[in-house]
């Protein structure tokens, strides 16, 4: 089983709360399960930190926590294949392009897929792609 984190799940790893427990629970399934994310996830997560707090030390701690988990993820590149899949998905489904990129990246990975997201706009499309959605 492949566990895929979108940006909201990646951020949740670093922020105390119920969503953090959901992500950690999904990742606790076993050591031989691959963990993955699209290359876009880190790019979106880092600027989002600045919207979570104004305190420099907390921003640094959040970034460190995100980068630690990032080092354990298989990163799906945003190559032309991924972008073409995202464009097709965004044309066919009611989903934003950035969300379609996460979903297209996940769709390239071996099944079954546990797709971890807290973005309601992705859940229905992820289910339609045959993913097992993990959310709160």
C-alpha positions as CSV (number, residue, x, y, z in Angstrom):
1,X,0.0,0.0,0.0
2,X,1.3,3.4,-0.9
3,X,0.6,6.4,1.4
4,X,0.5,9.7,-0.4
5,X,0.4,13.0,1.5
6,X,-0.9,16.2,-0.1
7,X,0.2,19.6,1.2
8,X,-2.4,19.8,3.9
9,X,-1.3,16.4,5.3
10,X,2.4,17.4,5.1
11,X,1.6,20.6,7.1
12,X,-0.4,18.6,9.6
13,X,2.6,16.5,10.5
14,X,4.2,19.6,11.9
15,X,1.2,21.2,13.6
16,X,-0.2,19.9,16.9
17,X,-3.9,18.9,16.6
18,X,-6.3,16.2,15.6
19,X,-5.1,16.2,11.9
20,X,-1.6,15.5,13.0
21,X,-2.8,12.3,14.7
22,X,-4.7,11.3,11.6
23,X,-1.5,11.6,9.4
24,X,0.7,9.9,11.9
25,X,-1.8,7.1,12.2
26,X,-1.7,6.6,8.4
27,X,2.1,6.6,8.4
28,X,2.2,4.1,11.3
29,X,0.9,1.3,9.1
30,X,4.3,-0.3,8.6
31,X,7.9,0.4,7.7
32,X,7.8,-1.3,4.3
33,X,4.9,0.8,3.0
34,X,6.2,3.6,0.7
35,X,5.3,7.2,1.7
36,X,5.1,9.7,-1.1
37,X,4.1,13.2,-2.2
38,X,4.2,15.3,-5.3
39,X,7.1,17.7,-5.6
40,X,4.5,20.5,-5.3
41,X,3.8,19.6,-1.7
42,X,7.0,21.1,-0.2
43,X,6.7,24.1,-2.5
44,X,3.2,24.8,-1.2
45,X,4.0,23.9,2.5
46,X,6.9,26.2,3.0
47,X,5.1,29.5,2.3
48,X,2.1,28.3,4.2
49,X,4.2,28.2,7.4
50,X,4.4,32.0,7.2
51,X,0.6,32.2,7.4
52,X,0.5,29.9,10.5
53,X,2.7,32.1,12.7
54,X,4.7,35.3,12.8
55,X,7.2,34.0,15.3
56,X,10.6,33.3,13.7
57,X,11.5,30.5,16.0
58,X,8.2,28.7,15.5
59,X,8.5,29.1,11.7
60,X,11.9,27.5,11.9
61,X,10.6,24.6,14.0
62,X,7.7,24.0,11.6
63,X,10.0,24.1,8.6
64,X,12.4,21.6,10.3
65,X,9.5,19.2,11.1
66,X,8.3,19.4,7.5
67,X,11.8,18.8,6.1
68,X,12.3,15.8,8.4
69,X,9.3,14.0,7.0
70,X,10.1,15.2,3.5
71,X,13.4,13.3,3.7
72,X,11.4,10.1,4.1
73,X,9.1,10.6,1.2
74,X,9.3,9.4,-2.3
75,X,8.9,12.6,-4.4
76,X,6.9,12.3,-7.6
77,X,8.4,14.8,-10.0
78,X,6.3,17.4,-11.8
79,X,7.3,16.2,-15.2
80,X,5.3,16.6,-18.4
81,X,3.5,13.3,-17.7
82,X,2.3,14.5,-14.3
83,X,1.3,17.9,-15.6
84,X,-0.6,16.4,-18.6
85,X,-2.5,14.1,-16.2
86,X,-3.3,17.1,-14.0
87,X,-4.6,19.1,-16.9
88,X,-6.8,16.3,-18.0
89,X,-8.1,15.8,-14.5
90,X,-8.8,19.5,-13.9
91,X,-10.7,19.6,-17.2
92,X,-12.8,16.6,-16.3
93,X,-13.4,17.1,-12.6
94,X,-14.4,20.0,-10.4
95,X,-10.9,20.4,-8.9
96,X,-8.3,23.2,-8.8
97,X,-5.2,22.7,-10.9
98,X,-2.9,22.5,-7.8
99,X,-5.1,19.8,-6.3
100,X,-5.1,18.0,-9.7
101,X,-1.3,18.0,-9.6
102,X,-1.3,16.2,-6.3
103,X,-3.9,13.7,-7.5
104,X,-2.2,13.1,-10.8
105,X,1.1,12.5,-9.0
106,X,-0.6,10.0,-6.7
107,X,-2.2,8.3,-9.7
108,X,1.2,7.4,-11.0
109,X,2.1,5.3,-8.0
110,X,1.5,1.6,-7.3
111,X,-1.9,0.6,-5.9
112,X,-3.5,0.5,-3.4
113,X,-3.1,4.1,-2.4
114,X,-4.0,5.7,0.9
115,X,-4.4,9.4,-0.1
116,X,-4.1,11.6,3.0
117,X,-5.7,15.1,2.6
118,X,-7.7,17.6,4.6
119,X,-8.7,19.5,1.5
120,X,-12.4,18.8,0.9
121,X,-12.0,19.7,-2.8
122,X,-9.8,16.7,-3.3
123,X,-11.7,14.0,-1.5
124,X,-14.4,13.2,-4.0
125,X,-12.0,13.2,-6.9
126,X,-9.5,11.0,-5.0
127,X,-12.3,8.5,-4.3
128,X,-13.3,8.5,-8.0
129,X,-9.7,7.6,-8.9
130,X,-10.0,4.6,-6.6
131,X,-7.9,5.9,-3.7
132,X,-8.6,5.1,-0.1
133,X,-8.9,8.6,1.4
134,X,-7.6,9.3,4.9
135,X,-9.0,12.5,6.4
136,X,-10.8,13.8,9.4
